[in-house]
Amino acid sequence: MGTIRRQFLLNSLKLFDVVLMVCCFLLAIFFERHGRTVLGFEQFLSMRIRLSNFVLFSVVVWTWHATFAGFGLYGSRRLLGRRTDIIDIVKAATVGTLLILAAGATFQIQVITRPFLSLFWVTVIASTILSRLFWRSLLTQVRLRGRNLRFVLLVGTNKRALDFAKRLSERPELGYRVLGFVDQEWKGLEDFQKSGFSVLCNFENLAPYLRNTVVDEVVITLPMRSLHNHAAQIAQICEEQGITMRVLSNIFDLKLARATSEELEGASLITHHTGFAEGWPVVVKRVLDVVVSLTLLIVCAPILLLTAIAIKLTSPGRIFFTQRRLGLNKRPFNIYKFRTMVPNAEQKLRELEHLNEVSGPVFKIKADPRITPIGKMLRKTSIDELPQLFNVLEGAMSLVGPRPLPIRDYEGFNEDWQRRRFSVRPGITCLWQINGRNSIPFETWMQLDLQYIDKWSLWLDFQILARTIPAVLRGSGAA
């Protein structure tokens, strides 16, 4: 697709989104007013609009457009899936609606009410998503018919390059066509020739090839350590000739880490991370942590008070037990629990280590002589864990996450893969809590923690929280 035609379609999309937003805005006003008074369509059209309101509304429309642009909805989204499109539209529309709410509160606009905003938010998201899905479907049909194509040249003939080329070839609806590969002689070239793809030129002849061939994008897949100079020269050639250049981000061939691109004052960064990806789900998780933990502390205040009194009356020593544990990326913090053991329990641990009933570096025995009578009941009902809600409030823990381990237990780790559990904030409950707790082996415990990290979503957190309640009532695996 030519630059002029692409620009025309992009501007048309921007105008369409603005018109759609205005229509949803007017529609929300009509139905919100109609719900309060009998308002005919003619009366609606004859409503007077003051100049100040028109100027304010124009600013709101411009802000809406800028918000959509800020979320990348007008950039190239050819390689992004429908799910990403929908998520970005919801985020952009939500931010835009909140800005309209702020404008309404600042300038005391009577029409901007909660029913109006709810109706506007739903209609604008639904209509925008449907329109984008329609355009995506239309472009797919156009590309499948050989139009709106982008011709790609891959630099490098390693396995990563081949895998990427096959992915593009298996997705013709994206409109990418692999022209071929660029590489020099190396020992793996014989295996590459069996793939069915061809090497079009070597590094030295790439510049003249680009001058005389239609190439929209160049994807560099070279190993950066041994061929960094070649990659840098190729990037410079693409820059000089105005050709889009991409770098296959997984240059280290990592299996689990996810890659994101960032920029800091002109310096481009490729970030590989194995914890939770940043974004609105992580923000929502933190908001839920604060709201739920604060609510539980208020609701459970009588239980907290009665427990404190019971501990003080039945056992000498402090009411609360604090211990240094490791949190996010092994940051030490003090965990809070109701004391369930005798005051000198930590000192007696060495005398009992030979009785340990679980594998790995952790220490657990069912008939622990250090546990007080009231402590057994508190552990059975998990009431001793309630003070950890304060840890959640201060940000050291989350409601759901891998259990924080004492420094002593961490020092007994002998496998680095187990340490990946510290890439997220620890929690009060997790998959280990609802799958047997102390009755499962240490190795399985660690695997469950990593399973949680790799498959994390807000929905998974809700499922774990819902299953934690019956697990606590049953006293599953409690010791």
Beta strands, then each sheet from edge to edge (+ up, - down):
strand 1: 150-155
strand 2: 176-182
strand 3: 199-201
strand 4: 217-220
strand 5: 244-247
strand 6: 258-264
strand 7: 267-273
strand 8: 320-326
strand 9: 332-338
strand 10: 398-400
strand 11: 405-406
strand 12: 427-429
sheet 1: 3+ 2+ 1+ 4+ 5+
sheet 2: 6+ 7-
sheet 3: 9+ 8- 11+
sheet 4: 10+ 12+
end
